[in-house]
Structures are given as C-alpha cells and as structure tokens.
Amino acid sequence: MDWHTLTIPVDSNTLELERKSSANTMLLPDVEGTSISTSFNHIFAGGYAAGYYSYKWAEVLDADAFMLFEENGIYNAEIAKRFRDCILSKGGTEQPMKLYVDFRGREPSVEALLKRSGLLEETEAGATTGTQ
C-alpha cells in the first residue's frame, strides 16, 4: 500500500522502501537480491491493484458466512436453506450487502478470517486476542 500512497518521488531505491514498509509485518526473513515490489507485478500491471482487494473481501465473506454454520452445526438445514434463499437464489437481483445481511443478520466481520488465518485466538471467556 505504501507504493500506492506515495505523494512525492522516492529518494531511496526500491529495496529500501520495501524493507521499511514491511518491517513490522514481515513473516519470513529477507532473501538477498529479491524484491517483491518488482517481481509481484500482478498487482501493479494493467490497473489491477485495486481489483486484487476483491479476493481478500471474498475471503472475509466466506469465513464470516461459514462461521454461522460452525456456530449452529455444519449440517444445519435451516442455515443452509437461509443461505440458499437469501443469497444463492437471489443472484444479482438486490444489492449484495443487503443479501448478506438478510442471510447473516448483520454486516460481515473480518474477525472470522483473522481467526482462520491464525491472527486472532479465542480466550476461554470467548473474547479474541491478537497472536503476536
């Protein structure tokens, strides 16, 4: 995101900006001679950068919807029928957020994806905490 929010030219080279930008979130050690910024052109070429966000948003919806099944039983026929009736059978007939809220009873939450990704864990009291 730092590349997309620059307002002035970069005084340093690509690797310096990349290392500063990812210092707090880097999961794996740096590999000398590589630069994700210049090699992962999938998000830079052809105006696709903003579209890439839609993949992560789809994961949020997937995880949050599946959480309802987990909370009520994976094979819960009532929840499955509600999913079919509120989302699958509606297609593009209404605004997607309205369809989701009709199914889930609320707007989607990123919490389920964070849990599934191992970035949040549940405490015994049911609260969630970061796993730093």
C-alpha positions as CSV (number, residue, x, y, z in Angstrom):
1,M,0.0,0.0,0.0
2,D,2.9,2.3,0.6
3,W,3.6,2.4,-3.2
4,H,0.0,3.5,-3.8
5,T,0.1,6.2,-1.3
6,L,3.3,8.0,-2.2
7,T,2.8,11.7,-2.8
8,I,6.4,12.6,-3.7
9,P,9.2,10.7,-5.6
10,V,11.1,8.1,-3.7
11,D,14.6,9.3,-2.7
12,S,15.8,5.8,-1.9
13,N,15.9,2.6,-4.0
14,T,13.1,0.1,-4.3
15,L,14.5,-2.3,-1.7
16,E,14.9,0.4,1.0
17,L,11.3,1.4,0.7
18,E,10.1,-2.2,0.6
19,R,12.1,-3.1,3.7
20,K,10.9,0.0,5.7
21,S,7.3,-0.7,4.6
22,S,7.2,-4.3,5.5
23,A,9.4,-4.2,8.6
24,N,6.5,-4.6,11.1
25,T,4.7,-7.3,9.1
26,M,7.4,-9.4,7.5
27,L,6.8,-13.1,8.3
28,L,9.9,-14.6,6.6
29,P,13.5,-13.3,6.5
30,D,14.5,-11.2,3.6
31,V,16.2,-13.0,0.8
32,E,19.1,-11.1,-0.6
33,G,18.7,-10.0,-4.2
34,T,14.9,-10.3,-4.3
35,S,12.2,-7.6,-4.2
36,I,8.6,-8.5,-4.0
37,S,7.7,-5.0,-5.2
38,T,9.4,-5.5,-8.6
39,S,8.6,-9.2,-9.0
40,F,4.9,-9.3,-8.0
41,N,3.7,-7.2,-10.9
42,H,0.3,-8.9,-10.8
43,I,-0.9,-6.1,-8.5
44,F,0.9,-3.3,-10.4
45,A,0.5,-4.1,-14.1
46,G,-2.6,-3.2,-16.0
47,G,-4.5,-1.3,-13.3
48,Y,-5.3,-4.4,-11.3
49,A,-4.1,-3.2,-7.9
50,A,-7.5,-2.2,-6.5
51,G,-9.1,-5.3,-8.0
52,Y,-6.8,-7.5,-6.0
53,Y,-8.6,-6.3,-2.9
54,S,-11.7,-8.2,-4.0
55,Y,-10.0,-11.5,-3.4
56,K,-9.5,-10.7,0.2
57,W,-13.0,-9.4,0.6
58,A,-14.3,-12.7,-0.8
59,E,-12.3,-14.5,1.9
60,V,-13.9,-12.2,4.6
61,L,-17.4,-13.1,3.3
62,D,-16.5,-16.8,3.0
63,A,-15.1,-17.0,6.5
64,D,-17.9,-15.0,8.1
65,A,-20.7,-16.9,6.4
66,F,-19.0,-20.3,7.3
67,M,-18.8,-19.1,11.0
68,L,-22.6,-19.1,11.1
69,F,-22.5,-22.8,10.1
70,E,-19.8,-23.5,12.7
71,E,-21.8,-21.8,15.4
72,N,-25.0,-23.7,14.5
73,G,-23.8,-27.0,13.2
74,I,-22.1,-27.6,9.8
75,Y,-25.1,-29.6,8.5
76,N,-27.7,-27.3,9.9
77,A,-30.6,-27.5,7.4
78,E,-32.2,-24.2,8.5
79,I,-28.9,-22.2,8.0
80,A,-28.3,-23.9,4.6
81,K,-31.9,-23.1,3.5
82,R,-31.4,-19.5,4.6
83,F,-28.1,-19.3,2.6
84,R,-29.8,-20.7,-0.5
85,D,-32.9,-18.4,-0.1
86,C,-31.1,-15.2,0.9
87,I,-28.0,-15.4,-1.3
88,L,-27.8,-18.1,-3.9
89,S,-31.3,-17.9,-5.3
90,K,-31.2,-14.0,-5.4
91,G,-28.3,-13.7,-7.8
92,G,-27.9,-10.0,-8.7
93,T,-31.5,-9.0,-8.0
94,E,-30.6,-6.9,-5.0
95,Q,-27.6,-5.1,-3.5
96,P,-25.0,-7.7,-2.3
97,M,-24.7,-6.3,1.2
98,K,-28.5,-6.4,1.6
99,L,-28.5,-10.1,0.6
100,Y,-25.6,-10.8,3.0
101,V,-27.3,-9.0,5.9
102,D,-30.6,-10.9,5.2
103,F,-28.6,-14.1,5.5
104,R,-26.3,-13.4,8.4
105,G,-28.4,-10.9,10.3
106,R,-25.5,-8.4,10.3
107,E,-22.8,-7.0,8.0
108,P,-19.7,-9.2,7.5
109,S,-16.9,-9.1,10.1
110,V,-13.3,-9.6,9.4
111,E,-12.9,-11.5,12.7
112,A,-13.7,-14.9,11.3
113,L,-11.0,-14.6,8.7
114,L,-8.5,-13.4,11.2
115,K,-9.2,-16.4,13.4
116,R,-9.0,-18.8,10.5
117,S,-5.7,-17.3,9.5
118,G,-4.3,-17.7,13.0
119,L,-4.1,-13.9,13.6
120,L,-6.7,-14.0,16.4
121,E,-7.4,-16.6,19.0
122,E,-10.3,-17.1,21.3
123,T,-9.8,-17.0,25.1
124,E,-11.8,-19.2,27.5
125,A,-14.2,-16.3,28.1
126,G,-14.9,-16.1,24.4
127,A,-13.0,-12.9,23.7
128,T,-10.5,-12.7,20.9
129,T,-6.9,-11.6,21.1
130,G,-4.1,-11.0,18.7
131,T,-1.5,-13.7,18.4
132,Q,1.7,-11.6,18.2
